[in-house]
Amino acid sequence: MTTAASVDQVFVTLKDWLVFHTPAGFQALVSILLTIIPIIVIFPALFAVTTVLERKGLGRIQNRYGPNRVGPFGVFQPLADAVKSLTKEDIVPRAADHVVHYLAPLVLVAASFLAYAVLPMGRNMVAVNLDAGVLFFFAIGAGTELAVFMAGWSSRNKYSLLGAMRAIAQMISYEIPLILSSVAVIMMAGTLSTARIVEQQARTTAGIAHWYAFTPWGLAGFILFMIAATAETNRSPFDLPEGESEIIAGYFIEYSGFKFALFFLAEYLEMFAVSGLGITLFLGGWSSPVSLLAWIPSWIWFFSKLLVMILGFIWIRGTLPRLRMDQLMNFAWKFMLPMSLIVIFSAGVWRFLPHAVAGSAAIGLVIRWLVCALIVIGPYVLLARTLEYGRRIEKRTYRYAE
Amino acid sequence: MLGEGIIQGLLETARNFFGSYVDKDRLTTVQYPEERRPLPEATRNFPFLLYDGPDPDSGLRCVSCQICEKECPPRCIHIEKSKDKKPDFVGKQQFYPAVFNIDVAVCMSCQICVEVCPFDAIRMDTAFELSTTDRFGGLLYTKRELAKSNEYYREIHPTEAAETDERRAKELADTKAKAAAAAAAAAAKAAQATNPAAAPESATQASKNGAAAPPSANGASAAAKTDPAKPESKVEQ
C-alpha cells in the first residue's frame, strides 16, 4: 500500500483496527457506533461552520461586515447562538397538539440524519452500502415532508399551517424533477447503489474522470437537480414555506429555544445531504476530476466539493429574491418537468450513439457531445421563449401614485 | 433568454462580495462602541439643569417656580421648593429647589419643560448611553445628577447656548443699568431731600415713580421688573 492510499483509507483502517481490538461480542455494536458517531458529530459541526460562513458571506454580498463580535472575526458566533438557543424558554401553545408538536423536530432531524447513511464520503466510506441507495435517500427525504407537516399542523396556528401547506405543495412538486434528473444517472450507471455510481465515475480516460457532469445531459441534469434540491430544502429563492416577511417563519413559527434550533439544524442537514447526493450522482462523489490529482485523499475531495456546493447555496441565497407561489408552481411543472424528461432522453441518446466513429473514439465523443447538447439546448431555448412570450418586463409606470 | 438575469444578479453579488474586501467605502457600517459619528446639533433626549460658575449648588439657575413640573405631560418631574432664598444671577432673592428629580424612564423627551422655563434653567441633554442595572433608582435622576455647567451646554448645543447667553447678558446689563439709574435717582432724591428738607412723603412717592420711568422704555425693562412677565418677553424674541 502506498502512502497516498494509506492516508486515503486512514479512517477505514482506524475503524477496522478499533473493531478488531474489541471483545468479539461487541464488535458489531462498536462497528455500528463507529460508523454513526462521526456522521452525528461532523455534520452538525459543519452546520455550525456554515451558519457563520453564511452570515459573513451574506453580509459581504450586501456590503456589510456580518457577525464580527464573538471571537476573532466572529468565528465563535455559533457558540453564542448555541448558548442562546439552549437557554431560551421552550414555549408550547396551549391549543397545540403536544405530542405531535414535540415529535415534529425530532422526526425531522432523524430523517435528515438517516439520509447520510447512503452517502459515500470517501473510498469505502459509506455507512450502509445499500443496493437501492438512491431510492432509500429519496424515501427518507419524503420523511422530512411528513415532519414539516406535523410541525405546521400541530402548532394550531394559521401561519404555520399555511407554511406547512406551502412546504408540502412545493416539496411534492419539486420531488419530481429531482428524481427524474437523477433517473438519467441511474440509467447510465445501471445501478441504484450510490457507492457503485461513484465508482463508475471514478474511472478515467486519458486522465479525465467519467463524471456525469462532464456530459451535456449530465450538466443539464446537475443544474436541474440543484434547482430542485434548493426547493426541496426550502432554501432561498424557494423559501416560501418559511417566508419571514409573509408568514413570519412558516411551519416552525410556534417553536422556540432548542426545538427551533433543531429545525434550523435539520434544514442545513438536508441541504448538506442533498448536496452530497448531487455530488455523488453528478460530480463523481469522492473521485478527483483528473488522475493527476488522485493523490489527494478521497474524503478531502468529497468535503471540498460539499463546501463549494454550500458556498453556491449561500451565493444564490444572497442574490435571488423569493418566488411567488404561482411562479414556483409554473417553474416546476412548465419548465423543470419537461427539461428533466428531455435530460433523460438526451442520456439515452448518449448511451446508444456509436462510441467510436470512423475508428476514432475522439471523433465519436465530439459528435455525441454535439448531438446531446443540441437535444438539451434546443428545447431549453424553445421552452424559455414560450414561457417568456407576452411577458415583457418593463419599467412599471404608475398612473395615480406619482 | 431565461436565466440571463440570474447570471447578471450573481455577477453583481460577486462584485459586492469581493468589492467589500477591496474597497472600504462600500462598507458603510459604523462599528459603534469603537467608532462614533458626531451627534447632530439638534439631538435631544432628556432634560438637565444648568448652573453658572463652578458650584452646582449655589449656581443652579432653577428658582423652583414649578412651571415645568405642572406642564410636564407624563409628569416625570418632581420638585420640592426650598424654605429659604438665595440670590440669583442678577442678585434678586429667589427660592431654589430642595429636591429636583426627573424620572427618565417616564420622560418622553417632548422638551416642553425647556419651552416653558422662564429662567433658562432646564435644557435638553444629548447623553444617550444611560443603561443601568437598576431600572427604578438608576433611572431616577436627582438634582445633583441633573446639574450640568453652562460650559457643557455650550459644548453640546453651541448655537442655542450662544443665544441664551446673549439674552442673559443683556438682561444682566439692563438690570445693572436700571439699578444704576435707580441709585442715581435715589441719590438725586436724597440730595433734594437734604436741600429742601420739606416733604418726606411726597419725596418717597416721587422716587417710586421715578425708578420705573427713566431707563429705556423697552420690553426688557418691563420684563426685568417682574418675573411673571418674563415668558412673554421670551415669546417676543
Interface residues (C-beta under 8 A of the other chain):
Chain A: G57 R60 I61 Q62 N63 R64 Y65 W315 I316 G318 T319 L320 F335 Y380 V381 L383 A384 L387 E388
Chain B: M1 L2 G3 I6 G9 L10 E12 T13 A14 N16 F17 G19 S20 Y21 R26 L27 T28 T29 Q31
